[in-house]
Amino acid sequence: MATIKEVAKLANVSLGTVSNVLNGKTQNEELIQRVEAAMEQLSYRPDANARSLKNTRSGVIGVILPDILQADLADFLLELERLLREKGYHILVKFSRNNRLIEKQCIEAFLEQCVDGIILYSVQRRKPVTLLEKSKVPAVIISRSETEQFAGDKIIIDYSRAFTQAMEECAASHWKRVGLILEKDLLQEEDLSGIYHRFYPENDFIKVVDGSQERGFQAFFQLYTADPHLDCIIAGSATIANGVKRAIDILEVPGIPVIVMKESSWMEDAGYFAAQLTVSPKVMAQKTAERLLEAVRRPHLHENMTTFLHADYDKIEPATAGIKKAEHDLRFAMYDCSSSRSLQMLSRIYEKESGRKIIFDLYSYGELEELLYQKSGEKDSYYDGFMMDITWLEGLIESGGVKNLDALWKDHRGYFEGVIDGVVKEYGMYVESLYAIPFMSGALLLFYQKDLFENRALQMRFKRKYKEDLLPPQTWAQFNLIAEFFTKEYNPQSPVMYGASLPRGENVYTALSFLCHLWSYGSRVFDENGDVSINDSNAAAALRNLVLSYKYTSGKQLCSWNEVADEFARGNSAMVLLYDSDAGDINNYTKSKVAGNLGYSQIPGGAPVLGGWSLGLNRYGTHQEDAQNFLLWACGSQNGIPLSLLGGSTLRKEYYRRADLENLEPWKCLILKCYEQSKKRFMPEILDESRWKNNIYTSLIPKEIERVLKGEISEQEALRNMETNIRRLLER
């Protein structure tokens, strides 16, 4: 392994110069490049142990877990390691095997190793932990019950609320014999056993086990032997529940539902467990890391706290929910995108249960818009329903081809309560009436190659060049600085070819990119009175910034979000703006070089354009009842997860609040916040020709932007042309 002396010799500098470069204490670019080139040639890495001796810290956190057999504990450990690693710490892991003596030995071993902090996940109830308190080493204890003797930071997992909901569900189902198979720490005093006996005072179908699959198997056999009329089992962990399910299979009593205390996972649980009492291991890891790092880094300001994590009761509806027998085959006109293809695949379930076929005809954006206006004008009944861009809604309704759904709105109010706030109005309503059901999400986010922003050498170079930290951009000015830095034409040392991937050409996607800039600069296409206001100084600044952004792209005509995503997925650019419904494949390891290396944030400027699509019914269709039933099923809450898994998207709040499925779409935690910031494109009144409204964004604006990029006109001329052409459209 190379040493710092070898680096200094190869670079022909002193040891002090190498040290200054490593610690960011020199601005001499020529010396920096020589030292970095020598480090790269020798594959030199700074000695972490030497640094820790100098800093009197080990950089190591000790973690004690009961075991690693529980998937929840494995997920907790994985997330905890990531969080601590990103803050410069490594972990050592020991297992207590639910044994108090081994737990004490683990603590003693970590203290001897001089770790910076200790995280103890304990299932030992109210046991003394004086060893930790006497050591003064920062520590966090995670427990499913209060540990009163410990004065440090505590994370308490509280199942009482979710367990009460489970008991209420059991009582509502008229189940009289409900069995509990739980670990000891959950069954003392007035915890879960107290709640159980409030609902079932005469029952005592309770088994205390050690948490293993074998003990779950054994406990169910004992309960079933004592009373073969059991109605339900509540298991304390996934391993216990798996043992119970195995016993049920052997005894051939498959009708007994099992409710389990585990992180809810649609992939594992749907159709297997009746419900889950769920706590997110990721959230638990985040809270734990947050408390411990503050204690380690700011010991004089840190105050010990008890944080309660309350479990949720989660019951997953099957995809067959709500399907009725149908009389007719149905045909829908759809936009050719991943969400449409996902629904096409999922509809096989509907076809099987309803007894009728669902036929999808897929069209490009322009083809579908033209087709819908044509069919509406002809009062054609060929299609039973169709997919609409949210900006088409007003024009298509005014053309007379979209069925009013007010009766459905009145009869199914609860159905719409689970939709993201404000979306029903923006996606489906016109003059206080409902005409469409929200179907495909449209949240615009920034994605970036995470390792580029975390690379210490790149961070130092960026800081030297721009006097700014290399962080995800908050403004469009910052976006362009970063894009320039990662474009080889302007920085030959960039590890990627281009700073950004952006749509380009005479298409709506270019216009959307411009609107994000325009709104963040305080300008608009139309003012509050509906008058054209696009030609002002703020609009000019926004357009100049966008044109500058294109200098740091490949310059290719990327005419759809799919093409933009493909370029980014090949690893050619550092950043990209994408709608969430078009971003799925960038995190697909079989299709993307950046999968697993994605960073994500809200877009710069904080003014994303609201996107998305809805499903409506043909006013002239001849199978109205069947078509309406399919619409309700297609956009229902039971399909939110499977549609997303198949590559589509959903507008159901529940999906974005779930802790599972983050490996598929780790950015889904940003979606609800993005919807709070997003704005819808304004569509002016054009009384005679409603269908031309969207031309403002699909043609008039992007055409002038493309002329600027080709050098044919200036930014100011482009804005004047936009203003003139929009006014002409409004006057026709």
N, C-alpha and C positions, 0 to 999 in steps of 0.2 A: 504494500500500500504506500502511495506517495506521501512525502512529508512536506511541511511548509518550507523547509530548507531547499528541497528539490525544486519547488515552485519558484522560489526566489532566484535560484541559480539559473533555471531555464529562462526566466523573464529578465534576468540581468538587473535585478533590483535588490534592495535590502529586505531583511525579514520584517522590519518596521513598515515598509511600503506595502508588503503583502498583507500585513495585519490591518493597515489602514483601509485597503481596498475591501477586505472581508467585512469590516465594520462600518463601511460607508463614510469614512473620515477624510476622503480625498476627492477633489473634483477634477483632477488631472486626467483627461480622457485618454491621452496616449499611454500613460502608466496603467490605467484601468484595463485597457484593451490588451496590453502585454501580459498583465497578471492573469486576466480571465482566459486568455488563449493558452497560457502555460497550465492553468488549472484544468482546462478541458483536455489538453493533450495528455496530461498525466493522470486524468480521471481522479483528481484530488477532491477530497471531501473534508471539511473542517472537523476536527476532533471534538465531538460533543462532550466527552468525559472531561477533557481539559478545560473546556469552557465552563462546565458545571462546577469544577473545582474553584475556578476563579470567581464564579457567581455565588458560591456556597449553596447552590441548589442542584438537586440530582436530575430534575426534569422528568421524574418518574412518579406516577400515581399508582398506588396499590388498590386493587379491586378484589373484593371477596364476595363470591356468589355461592348460593347453596349448591348449585349444580349447573350443568349446561344442557341438560336433557330437555328442559322446557324451551319451546321455540321463542316464547316471550323473553326469556333471559338471554338467549342467543342474539335476538334482535336488539335488546337493550345494550348488550356488550358491543355489538357492531357499531351502533350509533354513538355510544359513549367514546369508543376508541377514535372514531372520526372527529368528533368535536374536540377532544383533547389534543389529538395530533395536529389539528389545524391551529391550535394555540401553542404548539411547541412542546407538548408533553407526550411521553410514551406511557404505556400501562404494563403492569405486572398483574397477572390474574392468579388467584388461589381459590380453591373450592372447600367450603366448610362441610359439605355433605349433611347439612341440617344438624350438625353435631356441635354442641356448645364448646366442648374442649378443643376440637379442631379449629373452631372459629377463633378462640383465644390464641392458639398457636400461630394462626395466620397473621393476626394483628402483631404479635411479638416479632415474627419474622420480618414484617414490613418495617417495624420500628428499627430493627437492627440494620436494615438496608437503607435507612435514612431517606425514605420516600418523602416527597413534598406534601402528599396528602393521601388520605385513605377513604375509600368508598366501601361501605359494608351493607350488603343486602342480606338482611337477617330475617329468619322465620322464628327466631326464639322470642317469646313474648315476655316483655317487661323484665328482661334480665339485666343485671348490673353491667355497665360498660365503663367502669372506672379506669381501666387500662388506657383507653383512648383519651379520656379527659385528663388524666395525669400527664400524658405524653406531650400535650399542647400541640400535637400535629393536627393541622386542619382535617376535619373528617365530616362525612355525611353518612347518616344511617338511613337506609330505606327499609320500611317495615309495613306490614299490613295491620298493625295495631300500634297504639301509642306506647312509646318507650320513655316513661316519665323520668327515669333516673339519668337519662342522657341530656346534658345541657347544650349540646352542639346542634348543628343543622340536622333537621329530620325531614324526610319525605315520607308521608303517610298515605298509603293506598287505601281508600275508603270505598268499600263495596256496599255499604248499608242502603244507599238510595236505589242503586240498581237492583239489589237483592229484594228490596221492598216491591219494586215494579214487577220482578219475576214472580213474587208471591201473589201479587194482585192478578197477574195474568193466569196463574194456576187456579186461583179461586174463581176467576171469570170463566174458566174452561170447565168448572165443576169437577176439578180433580181433587179427590179426597185423600189419596195416599201418595204424598210427595216425599221422596227420599233424598237425604243429603249425604254426600260422600266428600268430606272436606278434610283439610289439614288442621292440626290442633290449634294453631294460632288464630283461626277464624271462628272457633267455637267456644269462646270463653265469655263469661259474664253476660252482658247485654248486647253483644255483637250480633252476628247473624243467627245464632241459636235463639236469641230473644225475639228477633223478628219472626223467625219460623214459628215459634210457639204462640205468637199473637194470632197468626192465621190458622194454625193447627194445634190448639192447646192439648188435644187428646192424643196426638201422634208423637211417635218417637222413632221414626225411620231414619236414624242418624248413625253414620259410621265415620270414625276418625281414622285417617290413614296417613302414610308418610309421603304421599305425593307421587308414588310410582304407578306405572301402568299395571303391574302385577297386583298391587294392593287394590286398585280400582276394580279390577276383574274379580278379585276375591270378595270385596265388599258387596258388589252387586249380587253375587251368588248368595251371600248370606241374607241380604234383604229380601231377595226373591223367594228364597226358601222359607223365610218367615212369613211372607205374604205375597203370593203369586199374582195379586191384583194391583200391583203398583201402577200408578198413573203417570208418573214423571220422576226423573232423577236430576238433581243439580250437582254437578261435579266441580271440584275446587281447582282443577287445572286441565290442560289439554291431555296430559299423559294419563291422569285419572280417568278422564272421559273416554279416551281410546280403549282403556281396559274395560270400562263399562260397556262400550259398544261391542267389543269382542265377546263379552259374556252374553249380551243380548242376542248376538248372532248364533252362538252355540246353543243357547236355550230356545232359539227360534221363536222369540217374542218381539218382532220388529216394530210393533206399534207403540213402544214406550219411548216418548221423546226425551232427549237429553239436553239440558241447559248447562252451559259450561262457562267457567271463569277463565277467559283467555282473550287476547287481542282478537277482535273480530276480523276475519279474513274471508272475503266472499269466495275466493278460490277454494278454500279448505272447508268452509262451513255451510255454504248454501246446499240445502237438501240433506245435510249430514247431521248438523246440530239444530235443535229447535230455536235456540237463541243464545246470545253471548252476553256475559257481564264483562265489559271490555275496558281496559286501560291501555293507552298507547305506550309501548316501550320507548318510542322515539321521544315523546313528550317527557316521559320519566327521565330519560337520559339527558335531555336538554335542561330540565330543572336541576338535576343533580350536578351537571357540569357547571352550570351557572353559579350555584351556591358554593361549590368547592373552589372554583377558580377565583371568585372574589375573596374567599377566605385565605387562599394561598398568596394572592397578589396584593391584597390590601388589608393586611391583618389588623392594622390600627383603626380602620374604618368599618370593618366587617362586623355585623351584628347577627347572631345566630337566630334562625327562624324555623318555624315548622310549616311546611308546605303540604297541603292536602290535595291529592289527586283523586277526584271522584269518578268512579266507574260509571259507564253508561250501559243501559239495557238496549241491546240491538237485536232486532228480529228481522231477518232477511226474507222478503217476499220472493216466491218462485217466479220465473219468467213467464209461467203459464197463467199468472194471476190476471183476472179480468177478461180472459178470452171467452167469447160466446160462439155458439154454432152460427155459421153464416149461410146465406142463401145464394150468394153470387161470388164469382171471381172478381177481383178488383185490379185496376190498372192505375199506376201513379207515374207522373212525369217528374223526374228528379235531376238535380245538379250532380254531375259526375264528380264525386269526391269520396273521401274515405268514410264519412258519416253515412252517405247513401248506400255504399257497398256494405257497410256494417249492418244497417237495417235490412238490407236484402238478405244477408246471411241469417240474421236473427229471425226473420219472418218465416223461416222454415218451421219454427216452433208454432207460430200462429197458424200456418197452413195445416199442420198436423192436428191441432186442437179444434180449429174452426171448420175444417173439412173443405176449405176453398183455397184457391191459388191467389197469391199477390204478385202481380207482374210489375217490374220496375223498368222504365225506359230512361236511360241516362243521357244527359245532354251537357254540352259545354255551357259556360255562363251566358254568352251572347245568344246561343241557340235556344236555350230554355226561355230566356226573357222574350225573344221574338215569338216563340211557339205559344206561350201563355197569352200574350196579347192577341195573337191570331185566333186561337181557339175561343177566347172570350168574345171577340168580335163576331165570330161565326155562330155563337151560342152552341158550341159543339159539346156533345156528351161523351166523347171517346174516353177521356180520363175521368176517373172518380175523384182524384185529388192530385196535389202537386206541391212542390217545394218552392219557397219564395225567399229571395234575399229580402232582408227587412226593409231595404229602401224601395223595393218594388210594391210593397203592400198597398200604399195609398193609390197608386196609379191603377193597379189591377182591380182594386175594389171599385174605383170610379168607373172602370171599364165595364163593370157589371158581372164579371165572371167568378167572383169569390162568394161562397155561401156565408150568410150571417150565422154565427154560432152562439147567439145570445141565450137560446134555450139551453144549450149545453153548459154555458157559463153559469146559469142560474141553478141548474141541477147538480153541478159537480164543483162547487166552490172549494171544497176541501182538497180536491185534486190539484188545484193551482197553488195552494198554500206552500207546497214544497219546492216551487220554482224560485230561482234566484230573484231577490227583491228588485222590482221595477221592470223585470224582463217581460212579463205578460203584456204590460202596457206598450213597451217599445217594439215588441216582436209581433203582437197579434191584435192590437186594438186600433180602432179608427172611429173618431167622433163618439167615444164612450161605448162602442159596441165591439164585441169580439168577432174576429174573422179568421184567426189562425192560432195554432198552438205552437209555442216555442219548441224547437227541435235541436238545432245545432249551435253549439257555443261559438262565441266570437270575441275572445279576450286577447288583446294584443300585448305581447311580452317581449322583453329583450333576452336573448340567449347568447352565451359566450363560452369559449373554451376555457374551462376553469383553471387548468394547469398554467396557462399563459399568465393569468392574473396572480397566481400564487408563486411563480418562479422568482426566487430572490434576486437573481442576476438581472432579470428583466425589470423587476421593481426598482432596482438601483439605477439602471440605465434610464428608465422613464423619469425618475426623480431628478436625475442630473440634467436631463434635457429640458424638461418642462417645469421643474420646481413644483410638481404636483405628485400626489400618491397615485399609484396604479390601482384604481378601484373601478367597479362597474359605474358607468357614467350616470350622473344625475341630470345633466343638461346636455343640449345638443352641441354646445361648444366643447364640452368634455368628450363627447362621443367622437367628434372629429379629431381631437388630439390623439385619442387612443387609436382611432382608425389609421391615422397617419403613421403612428409609431409601429403598427403591425403590417404596414404595406412595404414590401421589399423595394419598390421603386424609390421610396423616400427613406427607408431604413434597411440597408442590405443585410443587417444582422437579424431581421425579423424571422422567427421560425415558421411563419405562414406567409402566403403570397399576398393576401389582401386583408385590409382592416375590417371590411364589412361585406355582407351580401345583401343587395337591395333589389327589389323589382324595378324593371325599367321598360319603357316603351309606352305606346299609346293604349293604356289599359287602366282599369279602375285601381289596380294595386299600386301603381305609381302615384295616383291621386291620393290614396289613403296615406302613403308615406308623407306626402306634402302636407296634408291636413294635420297630422300630428305635430309637425313643425309650426304650421300656421297658428294653430290654437295655443300652443305653448308660448308663442311670441305675442299673444294678445290680439291677434287679428282673426277675421272670419271671412267666409265667402259672402254671407248675408248678415246684415245687422238685425236688431230686434224687431224692426218694422218690415223685414223681408226685402229690403233694398240691397242691391249689390254693393259690397264694401271691400272687395278683395284687393283693390289697388291702393294700398297705403304704405307708409314707411315700414311698419312692422311686418307686413306681408313681404316686402322687398328683402328685409333682413332674414326672414324665414326661408325664402327661396334661395338666397345666396348661401345660407348654411347647408341646405339640401344639395345644391349643386356642388358645393365643396365636398360633401360626403361621397358623391359619385366618383371623385378622383381616387378614392381609396377602395374602389370595387374592381371587379374584373372587367367592367364595361360591357358585359354581355347583355343582350335583350332577354331578360328573365320575365316572362309574361304571365306567371302564376306563382302563387305562394309555394306550390309543390316544386317548381323549378328553383326557387330561392332556397327552399329547404334542402334540396338535393346538392346544391353547390356547397352549402355549409356542412352538410353531412360528409362530404368528401374531405373535409379538413382543410379546405383552401382558405378559409377566412376566420378571423378572430371573433366576429360578432354577427348577429342577425336579428332582425325583427320578424316575428311570426305570430300568427293567430294560433291559439292553443289547439284548435281543431285541425291544424295543418302541421303540427309539430311532432306527432307521434313517432314518425320514422327516424327522427334524428337521435332518438334514444333506443333504437333497435340495433342490437349488436350485429345482426346479419346484414344490415343495410347502411350502417353509419360508422365512420371512423371516430366520431366524437362521442359515441354512446358511452355512458359512464363517466364522462369528463365534462358534463354540462353544468355551467353556472346559469342562473336565471334571476331576473329582477323585473320590476316595473320599468316601462320604457322611459328614456330621458324626457324631461319636460313635463311629465305627469299629465298628458292630455291624449290618451289613446282614443282612436276612433272605434266606436262600437260596431262590431260585426255580428254575423250570425244569420241563421235561416229558420224559417218556420214552415209548418205543414198546414195546408188549407184544403178545403173541399170545393169541387167544381159545382157551382150553382146549378148547372144544367145536367149534372150527373144523374143517372137513373137508379143508383144503388145507395141512396143516402144513408140509410140506417147501418148497413154493413160497413160503409166507408167511415162513418163516424166512430163506430166501435173499434175499427182498426186504428184510427187516429189516436183515440184515447189510450189504447194499448201501446202503440209505438212510442209515444212521448211520456209514458207512465214512469213512476219511480222505480218499478221493478226492473226496468230496462236500462237504467242509468249506468250501472256497472258493466253489464255484458256488452252494451254498445261501445263503451270506452275501451274495454278489453279487446274488442274486435277492430279497433282502429278509429272509431268514431268519437263522439263527444256527447255530453249531456248538459242540461241546464237545471238539473236538480241539485239543490243546496246540499242535500245529504251526502252526495258523492264527494264534494269538495271538503266536507268536514270529517270524513272518515280518515282514520290514520293508516288503513291498509292501502294497498295498490300504489304506494308512492314509488316503488321501483319502476313501475310502468310510466307514470307521469309525476316525477318528483316536484314539478312546478305547480301542481294543482293547489297547493297551499296559497298561491298568489291570486287565484282566479276571482274570488269574492271581492278582494280589495280592488282588483283591476276593474271590475264592474262598477264599483263605486265611483271610479275616476272617469270612466268611459263616457263619451258623448256620441250622439247619433247625428249623422249627416242631415242638414236641413234641406228639405225638399220644397221649393217654392210652388205657389199656386199657378198652374198652367191649365186654364179651364177647358180648352178645346182639345189639347193633345197631352193628356196626363202621362202617356208612355214615354215622352221625351224628357221627363224630369231627370232621369238617371244619366242622360247624356252629358250633363254638367261634369259628372265625376268619371264617366267611362271614356269620354272623348275630349271635351273642350279644355279641361284643365291639364290632363296628361299630354295632350298634343303640344301645347305650348312649352311644357317642361322639357319634352324631348327636343324641341327646336333649340332651346337654350343649351342643352347638353351637346348638341351637334355644332354649336357655335354660330348658328344662323341669326339669332337675336339675343339681346341682353335680357337680364332678369326684369328690368323695368318695362321693356317692350312686351315681354311675355305677360306680365300682370295687366297691362293696358289691353292686350288682345283678349285675355280671359274676361275682363270686365265687359268689353264691347260684345263679344260673342255670347256671353250669358244674357246680356240685356236683349240682344236680338232674339234669343230663344224664348225669353219671357214675353216678347211682343208679338210672336208669330200667331 
